[in-house]
Amino acid sequence: MNAPASATAARRRDRRVYLRSHPVLFALLCATRHRPVVRIGRTVLVHGTDAYREALTRVPLDRTADGTTGGAAARLTDGGLLFDQEGDDHRAARRAVADGINSGAQKRIRPLWQAVLAARVPALATGTLELVDLTEELAGVTAAALVVSDACPRQLACAARAAAAAAARDHLPGPRRRRRGAGTAEAARLTALLPDPRDAMLAVAAVNTTLAAVPRAVAWCADAGLWPTVDETTAPRLAAELLRLTAPSPLLPRVAAADATVAGRPVRAGDRLILVARHAARAHQRTPADSPAATQAVFGAGPHACPGAGLARTQLADVLVALAHHRPVVTRARVDRRSALPGYAELTLRRGTP
């Protein structure tokens, strides 16, 4: 490598992804992170690991409120989605999604993304590899298999990225300039590629979390000089830790449906909750005080935990194993300022020194 790799270099590069993609938002979150719960007007920022879990498991949430993921989903599709359902409907939908991403489904889908890796990664032997482009293909193939769509995986991934960016402009904290019909074209483009419009948010989640997670984790691995430690035995645990350190879905915007408390602080019905998964996962710390809770925090908690956590960890582990032989280094990195989640627009790799 051209320069000594270290965890400090890895952390510095990854921090730039946050600060360049959403500078005002993440500067605010950084300034308030030392307190588990912070109220700013009718907005409650939740940073602490225990407070984060309490908010997701004990506070009634309004799934269709303005400025939430569910609210954006309801406006961009026909509704009836996991993100905007209540009670028995929500539990039934979660079970259906979980069944679609269970170990049996992983066995069906895993060979598809492994085939992409087998075809694309050998380019590192003689040249460079554009990892964001590779990840988009991985994400498209995976999403198409999850929703059983015969659409072109690339087209599906592009449509899911555009729909997510439109939704993020609506539900991320900060000033929002709504346009009449904003996001409807992106949503229509996505749902036209799906056998069932209700699969839209599953496709959006699968594509965008993959695009945020994989390039950032690989960059961290390269900068920290972790490639010599990667093999099929170590990769699963390393993948889980890299997901904690990068926290690809850094915050969850929610709205309280009833009065409650979080970490002893009162929360009123209608308060906007910004659940900071990045800080709940202790991503700013090298070693979390509560490793299992912190590692899980990037995927939510309790009834609001992401059913795709196992699939995400398995896929990232496979990517790390495929790349480790080449010990790639980063030659070019450009942050995506328009994406729904903090990530890269370009991340170019070349083969490193054995």
DAPECOR-V198088 format. One record per helix or strand of 2 or more residues. SS is the DSSP state (A for helix, B for strand). FROM is the first residue (numbers start at 1). TO is the last residue. Records with the same first field share a line. If there is no record, write none. Layout:
SS = FROM-TO + FROM-TO
This chain:
A = 7-21 + 23-32 + 49-58 + 69-76 + 82-84 + 87-100 + 103-125 + 131-147 + 153-171 + 184-191 + 197-223 + 227-229 + 235-246 + 277-280 + 291-297 + 302-304 + 309-324
B = 37-40 + 43-46 + 128-130 + 251-256 + 260-262 + 265-267 + 272-276 + 329-336 + 343-350
